[in-house]
Amino acid sequence: MARGGKFLGSLTVADTLRPEATKVIQDLKLMGMKTVLLTGDAKAVAEDIGRKLGVDEIAAELLPEDKLEFVSRLTKARQNVIMLGDGVNDAPALMKATVGIAMGAGTDVARESANVVLIGNDLSKLVETVSIARRCRRTIMQNFVGTLIVDTVGVGLAAFGFLNPLLAAFIHVSSEMVFILNSARLLPPLASKNPLVQGLFSRTPEATSS
């Protein structure tokens, strides 16, 4: 700023840090993930935000093509990359990442370019989403390995003549039950612990009918 041709000072405009952002970064690190801040902001602003967040790496003053190149370099190195963004300049990188995640309150271009769209604007949903995805993958692998073991045992018993139709049916049904129960652990909490479901069941008949 200046007045009468005399320099008075300068103003720096920057985005404010979301209250849940620091905890999200800490949770992601506890999950064994490396965090990188890609931003078009000035280097001084990016370093200040990155230091408050505690990210592992900071890349500032990036154009959309720079973000794309950064993500492309990681994917070419066979690294799994999760890109979280909400702006138009994030769209190319969201499409190139292993999994592109857009904020629900972001731009239309970002949401259309991403593989996953988080409802709302709460960053903590990212940690919850990654946690659920890992649980699902772990459960799938458990069921897959369990199926291979059961089938191998069944083939071995049949090869040596120990498998009769009754035993085969028992092994099949019992193993399927175990796998179903294992998958059931992924179901959401009961209604008493789910505010949305609890609200639906706690309505009075008059309120429901209206």
GUTOR-125800 format. One record per residue (C-alpha): x, y, z. Coordinates in Angstrom, 2 decimals. Layout:
# residues N
<rec u="X" v="Y" w="Z"/>
...
This chain:
# residues 210
<rec u="0.00" v="0.00" w="0.00"/>
<rec u="1.09" v="3.54" w="-0.71"/>
<rec u="-0.16" v="7.06" w="-0.11"/>
<rec u="1.00" v="10.06" w="-2.05"/>
<rec u="3.66" v="7.95" w="-3.73"/>
<rec u="5.10" v="6.87" w="-0.37"/>
<rec u="5.28" v="3.17" w="0.49"/>
<rec u="3.33" v="2.38" w="3.66"/>
<rec u="3.40" v="-1.40" w="3.83"/>
<rec u="2.19" v="-4.61" w="2.23"/>
<rec u="-0.73" v="-6.96" w="2.76"/>
<rec u="-0.58" v="-10.75" w="2.45"/>
<rec u="-3.84" v="-12.61" w="1.83"/>
<rec u="-3.97" v="-16.29" w="2.75"/>
<rec u="-6.52" v="-19.01" w="3.47"/>
<rec u="-7.23" v="-19.68" w="7.13"/>
<rec u="-6.31" v="-23.05" w="8.58"/>
<rec u="-9.29" v="-25.26" w="9.26"/>
<rec u="-9.61" v="-26.24" w="12.93"/>
<rec u="-9.65" v="-29.98" w="12.21"/>
<rec u="-6.79" v="-29.91" w="9.67"/>
<rec u="-3.92" v="-30.44" w="12.13"/>
<rec u="-5.53" v="-33.49" w="13.71"/>
<rec u="-6.29" v="-34.93" w="10.27"/>
<rec u="-2.61" v="-34.71" w="9.31"/>
<rec u="-1.59" v="-36.35" w="12.59"/>
<rec u="-4.10" v="-39.17" w="12.09"/>
<rec u="-2.89" v="-39.78" w="8.53"/>
<rec u="0.69" v="-40.01" w="9.77"/>
<rec u="-0.34" v="-42.51" w="12.44"/>
<rec u="-1.80" v="-44.58" w="9.60"/>
<rec u="1.64" v="-44.65" w="7.99"/>
<rec u="0.93" v="-42.14" w="5.23"/>
<rec u="3.30" v="-39.43" w="4.01"/>
<rec u="1.64" v="-36.03" w="3.74"/>
<rec u="2.48" v="-33.42" w="1.09"/>
<rec u="1.06" v="-29.90" w="0.76"/>
<rec u="0.62" v="-28.80" w="-2.86"/>
<rec u="-0.49" v="-25.19" w="-3.15"/>
<rec u="-0.43" v="-22.21" w="-5.45"/>
<rec u="0.10" v="-19.85" w="-2.50"/>
<rec u="3.33" v="-17.95" w="-1.98"/>
<rec u="6.20" v="-19.90" w="-0.48"/>
<rec u="6.18" v="-17.96" w="2.79"/>
<rec u="2.47" v="-18.59" w="3.30"/>
<rec u="2.77" v="-22.26" w="2.34"/>
<rec u="5.67" v="-22.84" w="4.73"/>
<rec u="3.77" v="-21.18" w="7.57"/>
<rec u="0.67" v="-23.32" w="6.95"/>
<rec u="2.74" v="-26.45" w="6.41"/>
<rec u="4.63" v="-25.91" w="9.65"/>
<rec u="1.38" v="-25.52" w="11.58"/>
<rec u="-0.05" v="-28.64" w="9.95"/>
<rec u="3.10" v="-30.70" w="10.40"/>
<rec u="3.19" v="-32.05" w="6.84"/>
<rec u="6.22" v="-33.98" w="5.59"/>
<rec u="6.78" v="-31.97" w="2.41"/>
<rec u="5.71" v="-28.60" w="1.03"/>
<rec u="5.51" v="-27.50" w="-2.61"/>
<rec u="4.39" v="-23.90" w="-3.13"/>
<rec u="3.63" v="-21.51" w="-6.01"/>
<rec u="2.36" v="-24.37" w="-8.15"/>
<rec u="0.24" v="-24.02" w="-11.26"/>
<rec u="-2.29" v="-26.77" w="-12.16"/>
<rec u="0.24" v="-28.37" w="-14.51"/>
<rec u="2.85" v="-28.33" w="-11.74"/>
<rec u="0.52" v="-30.23" w="-9.41"/>
<rec u="-0.18" v="-32.69" w="-12.21"/>
<rec u="3.54" v="-33.19" w="-12.82"/>
<rec u="4.19" v="-33.72" w="-9.09"/>
<rec u="1.48" v="-36.39" w="-8.81"/>
<rec u="2.57" v="-38.01" w="-12.11"/>
<rec u="6.12" v="-38.36" w="-10.81"/>
<rec u="4.88" v="-40.21" w="-7.74"/>
<rec u="2.56" v="-42.53" w="-9.67"/>
<rec u="5.32" v="-43.34" w="-12.16"/>
<rec u="7.43" v="-44.40" w="-9.18"/>
<rec u="4.66" v="-46.93" w="-8.42"/>
<rec u="3.52" v="-45.10" w="-5.30"/>
<rec u="-0.13" v="-45.05" w="-4.29"/>
<rec u="-1.21" v="-41.42" w="-4.24"/>
<rec u="-4.33" v="-39.97" w="-2.62"/>
<rec u="-4.99" v="-36.46" w="-3.88"/>
<rec u="-7.42" v="-34.29" w="-1.92"/>
<rec u="-8.60" v="-31.07" w="-3.54"/>
<rec u="-11.54" v="-28.77" w="-4.03"/>
<rec u="-10.53" v="-26.25" w="-6.69"/>
<rec u="-10.42" v="-26.04" w="-10.48"/>
<rec u="-6.61" v="-26.08" w="-10.38"/>
<rec u="-6.71" v="-29.42" w="-8.53"/>
<rec u="-8.72" v="-31.23" w="-11.23"/>
<rec u="-5.82" v="-32.52" w="-13.39"/>
<rec u="-3.97" v="-33.90" w="-10.35"/>
<rec u="-7.17" v="-35.47" w="-9.00"/>
<rec u="-7.59" v="-37.39" w="-12.25"/>
<rec u="-3.96" v="-38.53" w="-12.31"/>
<rec u="-3.76" v="-39.69" w="-8.67"/>
<rec u="-4.34" v="-43.31" w="-7.70"/>
<rec u="-7.42" v="-42.10" w="-5.84"/>
<rec u="-8.71" v="-38.56" w="-6.33"/>
<rec u="-10.87" v="-37.23" w="-3.50"/>
<rec u="-12.83" v="-34.00" w="-3.79"/>
<rec u="-14.55" v="-32.04" w="-1.05"/>
<rec u="-18.31" v="-31.87" w="-1.40"/>
<rec u="-18.21" v="-28.08" w="-1.03"/>
<rec u="-15.61" v="-27.79" w="-3.78"/>
<rec u="-16.01" v="-26.80" w="-7.42"/>
<rec u="-18.01" v="-28.86" w="-9.90"/>
<rec u="-14.87" v="-29.54" w="-11.95"/>
<rec u="-13.06" v="-30.97" w="-8.92"/>
<rec u="-15.99" v="-33.21" w="-7.99"/>
<rec u="-16.34" v="-34.52" w="-11.55"/>
<rec u="-12.60" v="-35.22" w="-11.79"/>
<rec u="-12.36" v="-37.16" w="-8.52"/>
<rec u="-13.01" v="-40.84" w="-7.83"/>
<rec u="-14.53" v="-40.08" w="-4.42"/>
<rec u="-16.51" v="-37.06" w="-3.23"/>
<rec u="-16.70" v="-36.36" w="0.50"/>
<rec u="-20.04" v="-35.01" w="1.69"/>
<rec u="-19.72" v="-31.57" w="3.21"/>
<rec u="-16.54" v="-29.69" w="3.98"/>
<rec u="-15.21" v="-31.62" w="7.00"/>
<rec u="-11.62" v="-32.80" w="6.47"/>
<rec u="-11.98" v="-35.43" w="9.20"/>
<rec u="-14.16" v="-37.39" w="6.76"/>
<rec u="-10.96" v="-38.15" w="4.84"/>
<rec u="-9.48" v="-40.09" w="7.76"/>
<rec u="-12.77" v="-41.93" w="8.25"/>
<rec u="-12.94" v="-42.80" w="4.54"/>
<rec u="-9.38" v="-44.13" w="4.42"/>
<rec u="-9.96" v="-46.13" w="7.59"/>
<rec u="-13.13" v="-47.73" w="6.19"/>
<rec u="-11.40" v="-48.50" w="2.89"/>
<rec u="-8.53" v="-50.23" w="4.69"/>
<rec u="-10.92" v="-52.24" w="6.84"/>
<rec u="-12.82" v="-53.32" w="3.74"/>
<rec u="-9.65" v="-54.39" w="1.95"/>
<rec u="-8.40" v="-56.26" w="5.02"/>
<rec u="-11.73" v="-58.08" w="5.35"/>
<rec u="-11.77" v="-58.98" w="1.66"/>
<rec u="-8.26" v="-60.42" w="1.87"/>
<rec u="-9.18" v="-62.39" w="5.01"/>
<rec u="-12.19" v="-63.90" w="3.25"/>
<rec u="-10.14" v="-64.58" w="0.12"/>
<rec u="-7.35" v="-66.36" w="1.97"/>
<rec u="-9.91" v="-68.23" w="4.08"/>
<rec u="-11.68" v="-69.44" w="0.94"/>
<rec u="-8.41" v="-70.73" w="-0.52"/>
<rec u="-7.61" v="-72.60" w="2.70"/>
<rec u="-11.08" v="-74.19" w="2.92"/>
<rec u="-11.02" v="-75.20" w="-0.76"/>
<rec u="-7.51" v="-76.64" w="-0.42"/>
<rec u="-8.53" v="-78.68" w="2.61"/>
<rec u="-11.67" v="-79.86" w="0.80"/>
<rec u="-9.73" v="-80.92" w="-2.28"/>
<rec u="-7.21" v="-82.76" w="-0.09"/>
<rec u="-9.94" v="-84.61" w="1.80"/>
<rec u="-11.67" v="-85.53" w="-1.45"/>
<rec u="-8.41" v="-86.76" w="-2.99"/>
<rec u="-7.85" v="-89.20" w="-0.12"/>
<rec u="-11.48" v="-90.31" w="-0.02"/>
<rec u="-12.39" v="-88.71" w="3.29"/>
<rec u="-14.96" v="-86.27" w="1.91"/>
<rec u="-18.53" v="-87.49" w="1.72"/>
<rec u="-21.51" v="-85.35" w="0.60"/>
<rec u="-22.61" v="-84.62" w="4.19"/>
<rec u="-19.16" v="-83.45" w="5.27"/>
<rec u="-18.76" v="-81.41" w="2.08"/>
<rec u="-22.06" v="-79.61" w="2.73"/>
<rec u="-21.09" v="-78.94" w="6.34"/>
<rec u="-17.69" v="-77.49" w="5.36"/>
<rec u="-19.25" v="-75.31" w="2.67"/>
<rec u="-22.07" v="-73.91" w="4.80"/>
<rec u="-19.97" v="-73.38" w="7.93"/>
<rec u="-17.16" v="-71.64" w="6.04"/>
<rec u="-19.63" v="-69.37" w="4.25"/>
<rec u="-21.19" v="-68.48" w="7.59"/>
<rec u="-17.80" v="-67.57" w="9.01"/>
<rec u="-17.02" v="-65.35" w="6.03"/>
<rec u="-20.43" v="-63.64" w="6.22"/>
<rec u="-20.00" v="-62.93" w="9.92"/>
<rec u="-16.52" v="-61.62" w="9.25"/>
<rec u="-17.91" v="-59.23" w="6.63"/>
<rec u="-20.71" v="-58.20" w="8.99"/>
<rec u="-18.11" v="-56.51" w="11.19"/>
<rec u="-18.04" v="-53.74" w="8.56"/>
<rec u="-21.67" v="-52.84" w="9.20"/>
<rec u="-22.26" v="-49.40" w="10.79"/>
<rec u="-23.03" v="-49.09" w="14.53"/>
<rec u="-26.46" v="-49.91" w="15.91"/>
<rec u="-29.24" v="-47.34" w="15.86"/>
<rec u="-28.47" v="-46.36" w="19.44"/>
<rec u="-25.03" v="-45.15" w="18.36"/>
<rec u="-26.02" v="-43.64" w="15.01"/>
<rec u="-27.55" v="-40.14" w="15.44"/>
<rec u="-29.28" v="-40.23" w="12.06"/>
<rec u="-30.89" v="-43.63" w="12.56"/>
<rec u="-31.60" v="-42.81" w="16.19"/>
<rec u="-33.40" v="-39.66" w="15.08"/>
<rec u="-35.54" v="-41.60" w="12.64"/>
<rec u="-36.63" v="-44.12" w="15.25"/>
<rec u="-37.15" v="-41.53" w="17.99"/>
<rec u="-39.78" v="-39.53" w="16.07"/>
<rec u="-43.29" v="-39.51" w="17.44"/>
<rec u="-46.10" v="-40.96" w="15.29"/>
<rec u="-47.55" v="-37.47" w="14.87"/>
<rec u="-44.24" v="-36.07" w="13.62"/>
<rec u="-43.73" v="-39.00" w="11.27"/>
<rec u="-47.18" v="-38.73" w="9.77"/>
<rec u="-46.85" v="-35.00" w="9.25"/>
